[in-house]
Amino acid sequence: MEHVELFFKSIFIDNMVFATFLGMCSYLAVSKKVSTAVGLGAAVIFVLAITVPLNWLLDQYVLQPGALTWLGPEYADYDLSFLSFIMFIATIATMVQLVEIVVEKFSPSLYNSLGIFLPLIAVNCAILGGSLFMQSREIATLGLALNYGIGSGIGWFLAILAIAAIREKIRYSSVPPALRGLGITFIITGLMAIGFMSFGGMLTGGDEEAKEDTTVEVITPTENNKELANNTKIEE
């Protein structure tokens, strides 16, 4: 159940684009065609699915305070957490380079259509954000880290695919001249973000807390208490 909840939460509730607005540069620039958006979205899924688990291993066994105890007790006091950004970006850059080589080899047309934005995945804030969110949310296991990476990638993929499909359709619509291009794209993105906010209650239906027992015991005065109260008088 934990895997299912994390998977759907990373896609719909904590969507990289609509919840945290990460990866907006590629989202806006490569969403003019559905075919191009699909290619870049698939590359983002692959990179997140590989880098988030790898960075989880780095965080658990290298970067956290005391993580080097597996090397020996003399390394227990080492704290390499200040290297998190450098190590995470190095892992991401390596995977992006691998994706670029594969896409150029097997799909030159997609490689040419993506252009400079394919190598720019290395500096895409959504990719780095996936690893940093994994670290800050203290994801417990490698399986959950893989789950979170795939779910976050699918969420970003759905976002860019949806906006690309809409932008292809609105080319034939009578959009006011002042809103053509990025103007109407920003408006649509905001409306889609509001729509995705409605998924926030999707996983909270069964989490109702038990109501506390607020019964107040009413103590009625007894006969003896009444007599005691009548016998007690204030002396003037």
Residue, then its C-alpha position, 0 to 999 in steps of 0.5 A: m500500500e505504501h508503494v501505491e500511495l507514493f506512486f500516485k502521490s508523486i504523479f498527481i498530488d506532488n506533480m513536479v510541474f503543477a505542484t512545485f513548478l520545476g522543469m518549466c523551461s523545458y516544459l514551455a520550450v519543447s511542448k509545441k509538438v506532441s511527438t517532441a514532448v513524448g520523446l523528452g518526457a520519456a527521457v525524463i522518466f528514464v533519467l529520474a528512474i535511474t538517478v533517484p535510486l542511485n542518489w539514494l544509495l549515495d545518500q545512505y552509504v556515503l553522504q549522511p553523517g556516519a554513513l561511512t561506518w561500513l568502511g570501519p568504525e574510524y569513519a563513523d564521525y565523517d559527515l559528507s552531506f555538504l557534497s550532496f549537490i555535487m554528487f547528485i549533479a554528477t550522477i544526473a549528468t552521467m545519466v543524461q550523457l548516456v541518454e543523449i548517446v542512445v537517442e542520437k544513435f537510435s533516433p536521429s530525428l528526435y535528437n535533432s528535434l529536441g536540440i539543446f534541450l536534451p543535454l539541458i536535462a542535466v541542469n533541469c531543476a525537476i531532475l535535481g528536485g527529484s533527488l533532493f525531495m527524496q533526501s528531504r522526505e527521508i524515503a526509507t528504502l531503495g524500492l520506494a526511491l525507485n518508485y518515487g523516481i518513476g512516479s515523478g517522471i511520469g507526472w512530468f511526462l503527463a504534464i508536458l504531454a497535456i500542454a503539448a496536445i492543448r497547444e497543438k489544438i489552440r493553433y486553430s483557435s481564435v486566441p487574442p493577439a496579446l495572449r498568443g504564444l506563452g501568454i495563453t500557455f501560462i494561463i492554461t498551465g495555471l488552470m491545469a495546476i488548479g485542476f491537479m490540486s483537486f487530487g490532493g484529497m484522493l489519498t485522504g479518504g481513509d485517514e479520518e482520525a477517531k473522534e476523542d471521547t468528550t463525554v463530561e461526567v455530570i456530578t449532581p449534589t447529594e443529600n449530604n452535600k445539600e445539608l452541608a451547604n445549608n449549614t455553612k453560613i457566612e458570618e457577618 
